[in-house]
Amino acid sequence: MKMLLPLSLAQLGFWNIILILALIVALVLVIILANFLSIWIRAAFSGAYVGLIEMVAMRLRRVPVGLIVDNYINAKKAGLQVTVDQLNVHFLAGGDVSMVVRALIAAQKAAIHLDFDRACAIDLATKGTNKTVLDAVKTSVNPKVIDCPNPAVGKPTVDAVAKDGIQVRARARVTVRTNLDRFVGGATEETIIARVGEGIVSTIGSANSYKEVLENPDLISKTVLGKALDSNTAFEILSIDIADVDVGENVGAKLQAEQAEANKLIAQAQAEVRRAMAVAQEQEMHARTQEMRARVVEAEAQIPLAIADAFRKGNLGIMDYYRFRNIQADTQMRENIARGGEGSDKGNSQK
């Protein structure tokens, strides 16, 4: 009896441990079934089986199980070759699983080849924009019309000048379709608008007269379409339609008028330079005249000195001097008489 009691206690402790473990396992199973049973049943009856262990693994990776399973069911019902792991990877990469599955279903219904990896790449490329991979597929099925120029920019027309100097204002509508093969890394709508606008300006500028553009608006469309403007873009241009063509102002005449005004200002400036040079030259001549007069006065001041020197040297006698003075006085008298006669003639004329 002493030996049997310890064995019974040991066996009792062992079975207690087994019972506790069984209770823990049962509790875990209950929690799993409570969380995933409805999803598991829905997937099983939809023909898109997902194991409970796989659902638990998704929950541990913080992946929304219901979202992944529902999209997996939709993919399977549509006949898409998509696995749960692919959906998990795309969700963990930051993509929109629902949008990718919807885009794949839309592409399949429209007989457009779009594999899962490309759809995921397009979805990640459009993240943070106002576009989605589903929009890209819809635009590929139903072409989109783009206005050139973009009305949101504020400029309603593309303005260009023909060779005759007349401005032509045009507005185009470009029909494009998404090219899914070039969507990732391809240029956007802004590039299409810029290229079409450049083609319109080039076509109008090469026309000999604005009348050619008004008579044949399709000339712009044919020229622009022939330049393969959709290369390296996410779109394929289907058609370019000229919605409106108007005649603007006469840019050639305006430029000529502005050039004439500029030439006039240049000529006025050059004339002002010449006038200033003439005034400066006149002032210089006045200064030279005053200088010459000063030299004459200086020379006249030397005459008395020369006479005095001639007296000292005996070269001039007193009678010679008196005759010189008489001649000088007679000359001065004649000048005074002449001045008086001129004054009297002026007075008579004024009377």
Residue pairs with C-beta under 8 A, 6 or more apart in sequence:
32 52
32 56
35 59
36 52
36 55
36 56
36 65
39 50
39 55
39 65
39 66
39 69
40 50
40 52
40 55
42 69
42 73
43 49
43 50
43 69
43 72
43 73
46 73
46 76
46 77
47 76
47 77
48 69
48 72
48 73
48 75
48 76
48 77
50 69
50 72
50 84
54 84
55 65
55 69
58 65
58 68
58 84
58 88
59 65
61 88
61 92
63 88
63 91
63 92
64 91
67 91
67 97
67 98
68 84
68 87
68 88
68 91
68 97
69 84
71 87
71 97
71 98
71 101
72 82
72 84
72 87
74 101
74 102
74 105
75 82
75 87
75 101
75 104
75 105
76 82
78 104
78 105
78 108
79 108
80 101
80 104
80 105
80 108
80 116
81 116
82 101
82 104
82 116
86 116
87 97
87 101
90 97
90 100
90 120
90 123
91 97
93 120
93 124
94 124
94 127
95 120
95 123
95 124
95 127
96 123
96 127
96 132
96 133
99 123
99 132
99 133
99 134
100 116
100 119
100 120
100 123
100 133
102 134
103 114
103 119
103 122
103 123
103 132
103 133
103 134
103 136
103 137
104 114
104 116
104 119
106 134
106 137
106 138
106 141
107 113
107 114
107 119
107 137
107 140
107 180
108 114
110 137
110 140
110 141
112 137
112 140
112 141
112 180
114 137
114 180
118 180
118 181
118 184
119 133
121 184
122 133
122 136
122 180
122 183
122 184
123 132
123 133
125 183
125 184
125 185
126 132
126 133
126 135
126 136
136 178
136 180
136 183
136 234
137 178
137 180
139 176
139 177
139 178
140 177
140 178
140 179
140 180
143 175
143 176
143 177
143 238
144 175
144 176
144 177
144 178
145 173
145 174
145 175
145 176
146 173
146 174
146 175
146 176
146 189
146 192
146 193
147 171
147 172
147 173
147 174
148 158
148 171
148 172
148 173
148 174
148 192
148 193
148 196
148 197
148 200
149 155
149 156
149 157
149 158
149 171
149 193
149 197
150 190
150 193
156 171
157 169
157 170
157 171
157 244
157 246
158 169
158 170
158 171
158 172
158 197
158 200
158 201
159 167
159 168
159 169
159 248
160 167
160 168
160 170
160 200
160 201
160 203
160 204
160 205
161 167
161 168
161 204
161 205
161 251
161 252
162 168
162 204
162 205
162 207
162 208
162 209
162 210
162 212
162 213
163 205
163 206
163 207
163 208
163 209
164 208
164 209
164 210
164 252
165 250
165 251
165 252
165 253
165 255
166 209
166 210
166 247
166 248
166 250
166 251
166 252
167 210
167 247
167 248
167 249
167 250
167 251
168 204
168 207
168 210
168 213
168 214
168 245
168 246
168 247
168 248
169 244
169 245
169 246
169 247
169 248
170 200
170 204
170 213
170 217
170 220
170 242
170 244
170 245
170 246
171 242
171 243
171 244
171 245
172 196
172 200
172 220
172 221
172 224
172 240
172 241
172 242
172 243
173 240
173 241
173 243
174 192
174 193
174 196
174 237
174 239
174 240
174 241
175 237
175 238
175 239
175 240
175 241
176 189
176 192
176 230
176 235
176 236
176 237
176 238
177 235
177 236
177 238
178 234
178 235
178 236
179 186
179 230
179 233
179 234
179 235
179 236
182 232
182 233
182 234
183 234
186 232
186 233
186 234
186 235
187 232
187 233
187 234
188 233
188 234
189 235
191 233
192 229
192 230
192 233
192 235
192 237
195 227
195 229
196 224
196 229
196 240
199 220
199 223
199 224
199 227
199 229
200 220
200 224
202 223
203 213
203 219
203 220
203 223
203 224
204 210
204 213
204 220
207 213
207 219
210 247
212 219
213 219
213 220
213 245
214 245
214 247
217 242
217 245
218 242
220 240
220 242
221 239
221 240
221 241
221 242
224 240
225 237
225 239
225 240
229 237
230 236
230 237
307 316
307 321
310 316
311 321
